[in-house]
């Protein structure tokens, strides 16, 4: 009993109590018994007065209701049903002098939390109060956590919106100077100007352009419908190899290409997506290759499935699943954003492309992409090795 009193004081300390009872002696008895537990006690002898008090006092504090079932014209059940319709979380203890089954059923249907029979036994009442007050504490914590989750959700949405605005602005700001740099490099090449400084500028600008294309993809891929057409995989890969040649050379690397069969046609595929697959894999291969070494590109067929593979020699990839997660980088000192391979994984998932990743100290690291849904290709058995 003493433990219940201590616990009841702790639970009821900051809460209000509304007693609804048409018998003044019962009200006075409950007030005397519970006056030392609750922050404030209000009393009403009928349902209408109780509703008026409840609406006024519920605003700034938790309030518990103890109501008699029989209140005259408007019963305690009517009162409970009215309040629960507007606030399903409101906790109510009912007291009654009857044990009729129908009263218990109606009480449950109205949402009464506990039932105490008259004459009221203190231990039973304390037990009911502790049970209901604990539920009120749980409700409060639940509501607090719900609000925190809602605030976190709103904050995350704001961050995403701000990130989208930032990316849009960054893409816009990068495009113009990048175009100027690339155009002027082309003009210098046309004037037969060749030197190491120009090679380095061109390599750097192309790496920036690769990042620019990644940001463009992240911004637009959910809203864009990419045009699809038949693509000569060998010719397309040759163009991407040529694009990355200067980047590889500046980094002390060489690119080689082996073609198992020429004129392999990849039907109905997006050039933009294919470029992201190839460019991000080549960019990673250049970034993580030992100097000097060779990066090999292979295009061919594997069990009637066309594929391309990029192999380099560098540090072994330890976690072959995490490597495709956004922002994950095994070697932090290499820089980068950890976006390229996550974009690759997303495209492969969308287009049903199988990724075969192998990474050993002896054979190096290879990324092989098998186009599972593009078996009906135009194939010519001309072997061509570059």
SVG drawing of the C-alpha trace seen along z (x, -y; Angstrom):
<svg xmlns="http://www.w3.org/2000/svg" viewBox="-33 -31 87 50">
<polyline fill="none" stroke="black" stroke-width="0.4" points="0.0,0.0 2.8,-2.4 4.5,-1.7 1.2,-2.5 0.9,-5.8 4.5,-6.9 4.0,-5.8 0.6,-7.5 2.0,-10.8 4.8,-10.6 2.3,-9.9 -0.4,-12.4 1.8,-15.2 1.4,-17.4 -2.0,-16.3 -5.6,-17.5 -8.5,-15.4 -12.2,-15.9 -14.6,-14.0 -18.2,-13.7 -20.6,-12.4 -24.2,-13.4 -23.7,-12.2 -22.0,-15.0 -20.8,-12.6 -18.9,-10.5 -17.4,-13.7 -16.3,-14.9 -14.8,-11.5 -12.9,-11.3 -11.6,-14.9 -10.3,-14.1 -8.7,-10.9 -7.1,-12.2 -6.4,-15.8 -2.8,-15.2 -2.0,-13.5 -3.3,-15.6 -2.2,-19.1 -5.8,-20.3 -9.2,-18.6 -12.4,-19.8 -15.9,-18.5 -19.2,-18.4 -22.6,-16.8 -23.8,-16.5 -22.4,-15.8 -23.0,-19.3 -21.0,-21.0 -18.3,-18.4 -18.0,-19.1 -17.7,-22.8 -14.9,-22.3 -13.2,-19.7 -13.1,-22.0 -11.7,-24.8 -9.0,-22.9 -7.7,-20.4 -5.9,-23.1 -2.8,-23.6 -2.5,-20.3 -3.3,-16.6 -6.6,-15.8 -8.0,-12.5 -11.7,-11.9 -13.5,-9.8 -17.2,-9.6 -20.2,-7.8 -22.1,-5.8 -25.5,-7.1 -25.7,-10.9 -29.4,-11.3 -30.6,-12.4 -27.2,-12.4 -25.1,-9.4 -21.4,-9.0 -21.4,-6.8 -22.9,-9.7 -20.3,-12.0 -17.5,-9.5 -18.7,-8.9 -19.0,-12.7 -15.4,-13.3 -13.9,-10.3 -15.4,-11.3 -13.4,-14.5 -10.3,-13.1 -9.9,-9.4 -6.8,-9.6 -8.7,-11.0 -8.5,-8.6 -11.6,-7.8 -12.3,-5.7 -15.9,-4.8 -17.5,-4.1 -20.8,-2.3 -22.9,-0.6 -24.1,2.1 -22.4,5.2 -24.9,5.6 -23.2,7.2 -24.8,4.7 -23.2,1.8 -19.8,3.3 -20.3,3.9 -21.5,0.3 -18.5,-1.0 -16.1,0.9 -17.8,-0.3 -17.6,-3.9 -13.9,-3.6 -13.8,-3.6 -10.3,-2.6 -11.0,-1.1 -14.1,-0.2 -14.4,-0.6 -17.4,0.7 -19.1,-1.0 -18.6,-1.0 -15.1,-2.2 -12.2,-0.2 -9.1,-2.4 -6.7,0.3 -8.8,1.0 -9.1,-2.7 -5.4,-3.3 -4.6,-0.4 -7.0,-1.8 -5.5,-5.3 -1.9,-4.0 -2.8,-1.9 -4.6,-4.8 -2.0,-7.4 0.8,-5.1 -1.2,-5.0 -1.3,-8.8 2.4,-8.9 2.9,-6.5 0.5,-8.6 2.5,-11.7 5.8,-10.1 4.2,-8.7 2.9,-12.1 6.2,-13.7 8.0,-11.1 5.4,-11.6 6.1,-15.3 9.8,-14.8 9.4,-12.4 7.2,-14.9 9.7,-17.7 12.5,-15.5 10.5,-14.6 9.8,-18.3 13.5,-19.1 14.6,-16.3 12.1,-17.6 13.5,-21.1 17.1,-19.7 16.1,-17.8 14.5,-20.9 17.5,-23.0 19.8,-20.3 17.7,-20.3 18.0,-24.1 21.7,-23.9 22.2,-21.3 20.2,-23.2 22.2,-26.4 25.5,-24.4 24.7,-22.8 23.7,-26.1 26.9,-27.8 29.2,-25.0 27.8,-24.7 28.9,-28.1 32.5,-28.2 32.9,-24.5 31.7,-25.1 34.1,-28.1 37.0,-26.0 36.2,-23.0 35.6,-25.3 38.9,-27.1 40.8,-23.8 39.3,-22.7 40.4,-26.1 43.9,-25.6 44.0,-22.1 42.8,-23.3 45.8,-25.7 48.1,-22.8 49.0,-23.9 50.2,-20.8 51.8,-20.8 51.6,-19.1 49.8,-22.1 47.0,-22.0 46.7,-18.2 46.3,-18.7 43.7,-21.4 41.8,-19.2 41.9,-16.2 40.7,-18.3 37.9,-19.8 36.7,-16.4 36.7,-15.1 34.6,-18.2 32.3,-17.4 31.8,-13.9 30.8,-15.2 28.5,-17.7 26.8,-14.9 26.4,-12.9 24.7,-15.9 22.5,-16.4 21.5,-12.8 20.7,-13.0 18.6,-16.0 16.6,-14.9 16.5,-11.1 13.2,-10.8 11.5,-13.4 13.0,-12.7 12.0,-10.2 15.3,-9.2 15.2,-8.7 16.1,-5.2 17.6,-4.0 19.7,-1.2 23.4,-1.8 26.5,-0.4 28.2,0.7 31.7,1.0 31.5,-2.5 30.0,-4.1 32.7,-2.5 35.4,-3.7 34.2,-7.2 34.2,-7.1 37.7,-5.6 38.9,-8.5 37.2,-11.0 39.1,-9.5 42.5,-9.0 43.8,-12.4 42.7,-11.9 44.4,-8.5 47.6,-9.9 47.9,-12.8 47.6,-10.2 50.4,-8.0 47.9,-5.4 47.1,-3.8 43.7,-2.7 43.5,0.5 40.4,1.9 39.6,5.5 36.6,6.2 35.4,9.8 32.9,9.1 32.4,6.0 29.2,4.1 27.4,5.3 24.0,3.4 22.5,2.7 18.7,2.3 16.6,-0.5 18.8,-1.9 19.5,-5.4 22.8,-6.9 22.8,-9.1 22.5,-6.2 25.0,-4.1 27.5,-7.0 26.9,-7.2 27.7,-3.5 30.9,-3.7 32.1,-7.1 31.7,-6.4 33.4,-3.0 36.3,-4.4 36.6,-7.5 36.8,-5.1 39.3,-2.9 41.6,-5.9 41.2,-7.3 42.1,-3.9 44.8,-2.6 48.5,-2.2 50.8,-4.4 51.9,-3.5 49.6,-0.7 47.1,0.2 43.3,0.1 41.7,2.6 38.3,2.3 36.6,5.4 33.4,5.5 31.9,8.9 29.4,11.6 29.0,14.0 26.4,16.8 24.4,14.8 24.5,11.7 26.4,8.7 28.7,7.2 31.5,4.7 34.2,5.0 36.6,2.5 39.7,3.8 42.3,2.0 45.1,2.7 44.8,0.9 43.8,1.5 41.6,4.5 37.9,3.7 37.2,5.1 33.4,4.6 31.9,5.4 28.3,4.5 29.0,1.2 31.0,0.0 27.7,-0.7 26.1,-2.7 25.8,-6.4 28.6,-8.4 30.6,-5.3 34.3,-5.4 36.8,-2.8 39.8,-5.1 38.9,-8.5 42.2,-10.1 41.3,-9.7 38.6,-12.3 35.4,-12.2 31.8,-12.2 31.0,-8.5 28.2,-9.0 29.4,-7.4 29.0,-3.8 25.6,-4.4 24.4,-5.9 25.8,-2.9 23.9,-0.5 20.7,-2.5 20.8,-2.4 21.6,1.4 18.6,2.0 16.4,-0.1 17.6,1.6 18.0,5.1 21.8,5.2 23.8,7.7 27.0,6.4 29.8,8.9 32.5,7.4 35.8,9.2 38.7,7.7 41.9,9.6 45.6,8.6 46.7,11.0 44.2,10.1 43.2,6.6 39.6,5.2 37.0,5.7 33.5,4.5 31.6,6.5 28.1,5.4 25.8,8.0 22.8,6.7 20.3,9.5 17.3,8.1 19.1,7.3 19.9,10.8 18.5,10.2 21.4,8.2 22.9,7.8 26.2,9.7 28.9,9.9 31.7,12.4 34.6,9.9 37.2,10.0 38.9,6.7 41.5,6.1 42.8,2.6"/>
</svg>
